[in-house]
Amino acid sequence: MQNKTNILFFGTTDYGFELSKSDENKFKELNTKLNIFVFTYGMENKEIDFGIVKIKYLKKPKSLIFKYIKFYFLSIFQLNKFISENNISVVSSKEPISALSPVLIKLFLNKNIKIIIENHGDFREQLLQQRDSIFISKSLFLTEFIIKFVFKHLDMLRGVNKQNSEYFKKYNKNISIYNFPAWIDSSIFTYTEKGKRNDILFVGNIIRRKGINFLIESISPFLKKNKHITFRIVGNKEDQKYFLELKDLIKKHNLNERIIFLEEATRIEIAKLMNNSKVLVMGSTSEGLPRVLIEAGFCGLPAVATKIDGIYDPFSTIGGTLVFDLHAKEEFIEHLEKVYFNKNIWNDKSKLSFKLSNSISGNGKFVNNWVKMIEIMDPNL
């Protein structure tokens, strides 16, 4: 690729009107070999050129239902205008439904663009478990029709692991697939030997598919026996009903001072928490390739997590994660006690975690993966 390709990332990720340090570092790396554009939601209609990325913001509706309708179906003409004005040649959609507008633009507005869909797991199941909405549950049947349509006109599927990506071949057996992890800022997530590691940590959105109720229920007897240990839960409280259920569960076990919810943290704050923690725990029922496990690995933090696609391989097979079957409390506690109290096992798992993270997400690997994927999709871009 002699000239930089103009690529548009199309999805509802909230970058804000000021880039975080981690987002700035991500776009800096991508901008070394690609021209980056973003079309997303913001607090108001706005367009900002940050030099390393140009972002078009649509004003985000307050209604959850209208949020999806506006972005997925009503933004097509604004999107088409942004594509034309910036000579976009590649559009990468965050999941299959958001790819509908780019596909319609390509087919009916005669835009010569290549379309990539990013897959981070079973997005329909994740959406259903992430949002407590009757509208979403009732309208999921429509997604099958949309997926079949967009996959007929797709140029590339960008996945994070083979198991999840292969599933989509039922819609297009000839689809090209390229798998690589999400962006990890290894300048922020680094191993430090300062301070004593003591806490148990969870990092992720407060939603049902993360299995936080299982973690609290399982870990409560462990905490009652080991009064020097605190379980810290960090993440955005996306499901308030679920969050209140978790608070009641903690109260039932009389562990209000030992199981602590922290406010949503910056990547820098999360890296610091990881370096102060002894074990990361996960109870997810569904994942793609969890970024949090890669981040933990860069901090030398071993994990105990569910044995599901996206976690078992590679984080358990060649990394430093101990896995347990879904809902297996005894197996979870057995692994937790083993890695927490056995220094040799902890050191071994810490080293394996770091080695794996560095091998799949080290410096420059993210932009190189994007460039290679685009070259495979169309060598002329």
Sequence and secondary structure as in RCSB ss.txt:
>XXXX:A:sequence
MQNKTNILFFGTTDYGFELSKSDENKFKELNTKLNIFVFTYGMENKEIDFGIVKIKYLKKPKSLIFKYIKFYFLS
IFQLNKFISENNISVVSSKEPISALSPVLIKLFLNKNIKIIIENHGDFREQLLQQRDSIFISKSLFLTEFIIKFV
FKHLDMLRGVNKQNSEYFKKYNKNISIYNFPAWIDSSIFTYTEKGKRNDILFVGNIIRRKGINFLIESISPFLKK
NKHITFRIVGNKEDQKYFLELKDLIKKHNLNERIIFLEEATRIEIAKLMNNSKVLVMGSTSEGLPRVLIEAGFCG
LPAVATKIDGIYDPFSTIGGTLVFDLHAKEEFIEHLEKVYFNKNIWNDKSKLSFKLSNSISGNGKFVNNWVKMIE
IMDPNL
>XXXX:A:secstr
  S EEEEEES     SS  HHHHHHHHHHHTTEEEEEEEEESSSEEEE SS EEEEEE  SSHHHHHHIIIII 
HHHHHHHHHHTT  EEEESSTGGGHHHHHHHHHS    EEEEE  S HHHHHHHH   HHHHHHTHHHHHHHHHH
HHS SEEEESSHHHHHHGGGT TT  EEE      TTTS     S   EEEEES SSGGG HHHHHHHHHHHHHH
 TT  EEEES    HHHHHHHHHHHHHTT TTTEEEE    HHHHHHHHHTEEEEE   S  SS HHHHHHHHTT
  EEEE  TTTIIIIITTSSEEEE TT HHHHHHHHHHHHH HHHHHHHHHHHHHHHHHHH TTHHHHHHHHHHH
HH TT 
